[in-house]
Amino acid sequence: MTPYRLLVSPEVLQQLRGLERAAATQQTGGLRHREYRALRAGLRAIANGEEADFDGKRLGFMAHDLSDCAEIKLPVLPETRGNHTLGPSHRLIYREFEAEDGGTPYREVVCFEHRGHNRPFDVAAGRLQRTTGARLQTLNHLGASSAIAPIRQPLPADLTQALKGIEGNPSPRGAARPPGAAPPTAPPGSVRRPPERDRPNDPPTR
């Protein structure tokens, strides 16, 4: 089991805090309470390298190019179609980066959403500024793979700068470290990524 330093997007951090507040007003088993517990479990799994325990899977190019991302599946709602029981209802999508200091690598949590209507992938694509139907040139080298974890990439310059900006003052924008997660060796933080500075390739023909 490999520990990672966790970076939580501002949207997911806000979602976590909102679910925590809502869960406090519900009895155990309420929807928000279940979502809150699932998201915490997902963050803990991502930080501790336990994605295999949650049916992790590397993503690729579908409607959007998410070849640098992976997902884990989190059960929140029991769902059926006819007599068939459907799988885990929610998805948590994340990416992985080398550390700029040579230490423990980072994992960036992008979104946590119900799987319906491809919402997790649409939300992740929106937050990462991925154009529908277009491949990113910088991801051309990321081919199909049976691996479950995302390909580890160099830490982008904008993330490096964002991390430097919160060093020594992680509390106002710091990412929550879930219980049981390995302690980070440098301050983690919630960081907002600017739009991808990349020109997408022409969409493939069908």
JOURPE-V311221 format. One record per pair of residues at least 12 apart in sequence whose C-alpha atoms are under 10 Angstrom apart, sorted by sequence separation. I is the first residue (numbers start at 1). GAP is how many residues later the second one is. D is the distance in whole Angstrom. If there is no record, write none. Layout:
i = [I	I]
gap = [GAP	GAP]
d = [D	D]
//
This chain:
i = [19	20	21	23	24	42	57	58	59	75	76	77	95	96	111	112	175	176	177	19	20	23	41	57	58	74	75	76	77	94	95	96	110	111	174	175	176	18	19	22	23	56	57	58	73	74	75	76	94	95	110	111	174	175	176	19	20	21	56	57	73	74	75	76	93	94	95	109	110	173	174	175	19	20	55	56	57	72	73	74	75	93	94	111	170	171	173	174	175	19	20	54	55	56	73	74	92	93	94	110	170	171	172	173	174	18	19	54	55	56	72	73	74	92	93	94	110	168	169	170	171	172	173	16	17	51	53	54	55	71	72	73	92	93	167	168	170	16	19	20	51	52	53	54	71	72	73	91	92	93	167	169	170	15	16	51	52	54	70	71	72	91	92	166	167	50	51	70	71	72	90	91	92	166	167	16	70	71	90	91	92	163	164	166	15	16	69	70	71	89	90	91	163	165	166	46	69	70	89	90	91	163	164	166	46	68	69	70	88	89	90	163	165	12	45	66	68	69	88	89	91	93	162	163	66	67	68	87	91	92	93	162	163	42	66	68	90	91	92	162	42	90	91	93	94	159	161	162	42	93	160	162	42	92	159	41	55	158	159	54	59	158	159	8	38	39	56	58	59	158	159	7	38	39	56	57	58	158	6	37	38	39	54	56	58	77	156	6	38	71	74	76	35	37	69	70	71	73	74	75	4	6	7	35	36	69	71	72	74	3	4	5	6	34	35	69	71	73	74	3	4	5	6	34	35	73	3	4	5	33	34	107	2	3	4	32	2	3	4	31	107	1	2	3	31	46	106	1	2	3	29	46	105	106	1	2	46	105	1	42	43	46	71	105	106	1	42	46	71	105	39	42	43	38	39	69	38	39	96	97	99	38	95	96	97	98	99	100	35	63	66	69	94	95	96	97	98	99	100	65	94	95	96	97	98	99	100	64	93	95	96	97	98	100	49	63	64	66	95	96	97	98	47	62	63	66	96	97	100	101	138	46	47	64	65	100	136	138	46	47	64	99	136	137	138	139	140	46	47	59	63	64	66	97	136	137	138	46	65	100	136	137	138	43	66	128	129	135	136	137	64	65	127	128	129	130	131	134	135	136	137	43	64	65	127	128	129	130	134	135	136	42	63	64	65	127	128	129	133	134	135	136	63	64	65	67	127	128	129	130	131	132	133	134	135	43	63	64	65	66	67	126	127	131	133	134	135	42	62	63	64	65	66	68	130	133	134	62	63	64	65	68	132	133	39	61	62	63	64	67	131	133	39	61	62	66	67	38	39	61	65	67	68	61	65	67	68	66	67	72	35	67	70	71	72	35	61	67	70	71	106	35	60	69	70	71	105	12	69	70	104	105	108	61	68	69	70	103	104	107	108	109	60	61	68	69	103	104	106	108	60	61	67	68	69	103	108	60	66	67	68	101	9	59	60	68	101	8	58	59	7	58	59	99	6	7	57	58	59	7	57	58	59	6	57	58	59	60	5	56	57	58	59	4	5	56	57	58	4	55	56	57	58	5	56	4	13	15	16	52	12	13	15	51	52	5	11	12	13	51	4	5	6	7	8	9	10	11	12	50	4	5	6	7	8	9	10	11	12	49	3	4	5	6	7	8	9	10	11	12	2	3	4	5	6	7	8	9	2	3	4	5	6	7	8	46	3	4	11	9	47	48	47	46	48	49	43	44	45	47	48	49	43	44	47	48	43	44	45	46	47	48	65	40	42	43	44	45	47	40	41	44	47	40	41	43	44	39	40	41	64	63	7	7	17	13	16	13	13	10	12	13	10	8	10	8	9	7	8	6	7	8	6	7	8	5	6	7	6	5	6	6	5	6	13	14	4	5	6	13	3	4	5	6	12	13	3	4	5	10	11	2	3	4	5	7	8	9	10	11	3	4	5	6	7	8	9	10	11	5	6	7	8	9	10	5	6	7	8	9	10	5	6	7	8	9]
gap = [12	12	12	12	12	12	12	12	12	12	12	12	12	12	12	12	12	12	12	13	13	13	13	13	13	13	13	13	13	13	13	13	13	13	13	13	13	14	14	14	14	14	14	14	14	14	14	14	14	14	14	14	14	14	14	15	15	15	15	15	15	15	15	15	15	15	15	15	15	15	15	15	16	16	16	16	16	16	16	16	16	16	16	16	16	16	16	16	16	17	17	17	17	17	17	17	17	17	17	17	17	17	17	17	17	18	18	18	18	18	18	18	18	18	18	18	18	18	18	18	18	18	18	19	19	19	19	19	19	19	19	19	19	19	19	19	19	20	20	20	20	20	20	20	20	20	20	20	20	20	20	20	20	21	21	21	21	21	21	21	21	21	21	21	21	22	22	22	22	22	22	22	22	22	22	23	23	23	23	23	23	23	23	23	24	24	24	24	24	24	24	24	24	24	24	25	25	25	25	25	25	25	25	25	26	26	26	26	26	26	26	26	26	27	27	27	27	27	27	27	27	27	27	27	28	28	28	28	28	28	28	28	28	29	29	29	29	29	29	29	30	30	30	30	30	30	30	30	31	31	31	31	32	32	32	33	33	33	33	34	34	34	34	35	35	35	35	35	35	35	35	36	36	36	36	36	36	36	37	37	37	37	37	37	37	37	37	38	38	38	38	38	39	39	39	39	39	39	39	39	40	40	40	40	40	40	40	40	40	41	41	41	41	41	41	41	41	41	41	42	42	42	42	42	42	42	43	43	43	43	43	43	44	44	44	44	45	45	45	45	45	46	46	46	46	46	46	47	47	47	47	47	47	47	48	48	48	48	49	49	49	49	49	49	49	50	50	50	50	50	51	51	51	52	52	52	53	53	53	53	53	54	54	54	54	54	54	54	55	55	55	55	55	55	55	55	55	55	55	56	56	56	56	56	56	56	56	57	57	57	57	57	57	57	58	58	58	58	58	58	58	58	59	59	59	59	59	59	59	59	59	60	60	60	60	60	60	60	61	61	61	61	61	61	61	61	61	62	62	62	62	62	62	62	62	62	62	63	63	63	63	63	63	64	64	64	64	64	64	64	65	65	65	65	65	65	65	65	65	65	65	66	66	66	66	66	66	66	66	66	66	67	67	67	67	67	67	67	67	67	67	67	68	68	68	68	68	68	68	68	68	68	68	68	68	69	69	69	69	69	69	69	69	69	69	69	69	70	70	70	70	70	70	70	70	70	70	71	71	71	71	71	71	71	72	72	72	72	72	72	72	72	73	73	73	73	73	74	74	74	74	74	74	75	75	75	75	76	76	76	77	77	77	77	77	78	78	78	78	78	78	79	79	79	79	79	79	80	80	80	80	80	80	81	81	81	81	81	81	81	81	81	82	82	82	82	82	82	82	82	83	83	83	83	83	83	83	84	84	84	84	84	85	85	85	85	85	86	86	86	87	87	87	87	88	88	88	88	88	89	89	89	89	90	90	90	90	90	91	91	91	91	91	92	92	92	92	92	93	93	93	93	93	94	94	95	96	96	96	96	97	97	97	97	97	98	98	98	98	98	99	99	99	99	99	99	99	99	99	99	100	100	100	100	100	100	100	100	100	100	101	101	101	101	101	101	101	101	101	101	102	102	102	102	102	102	102	102	103	103	103	103	103	103	103	103	104	104	116	118	130	130	131	132	132	132	133	133	133	133	133	133	134	134	134	134	135	135	135	135	135	135	135	136	136	136	136	136	136	137	137	137	137	138	138	138	138	139	139	139	139	140	152	156	159	160	160	161	162	163	163	163	164	165	165	166	166	167	167	168	168	168	169	169	169	170	170	170	171	172	172	175	176	176	176	176	177	177	177	177	178	178	178	178	178	178	179	179	179	179	179	180	180	180	180	180	180	180	180	180	181	181	181	181	181	181	181	181	181	182	182	182	182	182	182	183	183	183	183	183	183	184	184	184	184	184]
d = [10	8	9	9	10	8	9	4	7	7	7	6	6	6	7	9	9	9	10	6	8	7	10	6	6	9	4	6	8	7	5	9	9	6	8	6	8	9	7	9	9	7	5	9	8	5	5	7	5	7	6	10	6	5	9	9	9	9	6	6	6	6	6	10	9	4	8	10	9	9	4	5	7	6	8	4	9	10	7	5	9	6	5	8	10	9	6	6	9	5	9	9	6	7	6	6	7	6	7	7	6	10	9	6	9	9	9	6	6	10	8	5	7	8	5	9	8	10	8	7	9	10	8	9	9	9	9	6	9	10	6	7	6	7	8	8	6	7	9	10	8	8	9	7	6	5	9	8	4	9	6	10	9	9	10	6	10	9	10	5	7	6	7	8	8	10	9	8	4	9	7	6	9	8	9	7	6	6	6	6	10	9	9	7	9	8	7	6	9	9	4	6	8	10	9	10	6	6	6	5	10	7	10	9	9	9	5	9	9	6	9	7	10	9	9	10	6	8	9	8	10	7	8	9	10	10	8	10	9	8	8	9	8	10	9	10	10	6	10	6	7	8	9	10	9	10	10	8	8	7	10	9	7	10	7	8	9	9	8	9	9	9	7	9	10	8	10	9	10	7	9	10	6	10	9	10	10	8	8	10	7	9	10	10	10	9	10	9	6	10	9	9	9	9	9	10	10	10	10	10	10	8	9	9	9	10	10	10	9	10	10	9	6	9	6	9	10	10	10	10	8	6	9	6	9	9	8	5	9	9	8	9	10	6	6	9	8	5	7	8	9	10	6	6	8	9	9	7	5	9	10	10	8	10	6	8	8	10	7	9	9	10	9	10	8	10	7	10	10	9	9	10	10	9	9	10	10	8	8	9	10	10	8	6	8	6	9	8	9	10	8	9	9	6	7	5	6	8	6	10	8	8	5	5	5	6	9	8	10	8	6	5	6	9	10	8	8	8	9	9	5	9	9	9	8	7	9	8	10	10	10	10	7	9	8	7	9	7	7	10	6	9	10	7	9	10	9	9	10	9	9	9	9	10	7	7	9	8	10	10	7	6	10	10	8	10	9	9	4	6	10	7	9	7	8	9	10	9	5	6	10	8	6	8	8	8	5	8	6	5	9	10	10	6	8	9	7	6	9	6	7	10	9	5	8	9	8	7	9	10	10	10	9	6	7	10	6	6	7	9	9	10	10	8	8	5	8	9	9	5	7	5	9	10	9	5	8	8	8	7	7	7	9	8	10	8	9	10	9	7	10	10	7	9	10	9	9	10	10	7	8	9	7	10	10	6	10	10	8	9	9	8	9	8	9	10	10	10	7	8	9	10	10	10	6	9	10	10	8	5	8	10	10	10	10	5	9	10	7	10	10	9	8	9	6	8	7	9	9	9	8	9	8	6	10	9	9	7	10	8	8	10	10	8	9	8	9	9	9	9	9	7	10	10	10	10	9	7	10	10	8	6	9	9	7	5	9	10	10	9	4	6	8	9	10	5	6	6	10	8	7	8	8	9	10	10	9	9	9	7	7	10	9	8	9	9	10	7	10	7	10	6	9	7	8	7	10	8	6	10	6	6	6	6	6	6	9	8	7	9	7	5	5	5	4	5	6	10	9	10	9	8	5	6	6	6	7	8	9	9	6	9	7	9	9	10	10	10	9	9	8	10	8	10	8	9	9	8	9	9	6	10	8	5	6	6	6	7	9	9	7	10	10	10	9	9	7	8	9	9	8	5	9	6	9	8	9	10	8	10	10	10	10	9	9	9	9	9	7	8	10	7	10	10	8	8	8	9	5	10	6	8	7	9	9	10	8	9	7	9	9	9	9	10	10	10	8	8	10	7	8	7	8	8	9	10	6	9	5	9	9	9	8	7	7	10	8	8	5	10	8	9	8	9	6	7	5	6	9	8	6	5	5	6	6	6	8	6	7	6	10	9	9	7	9	8]
//
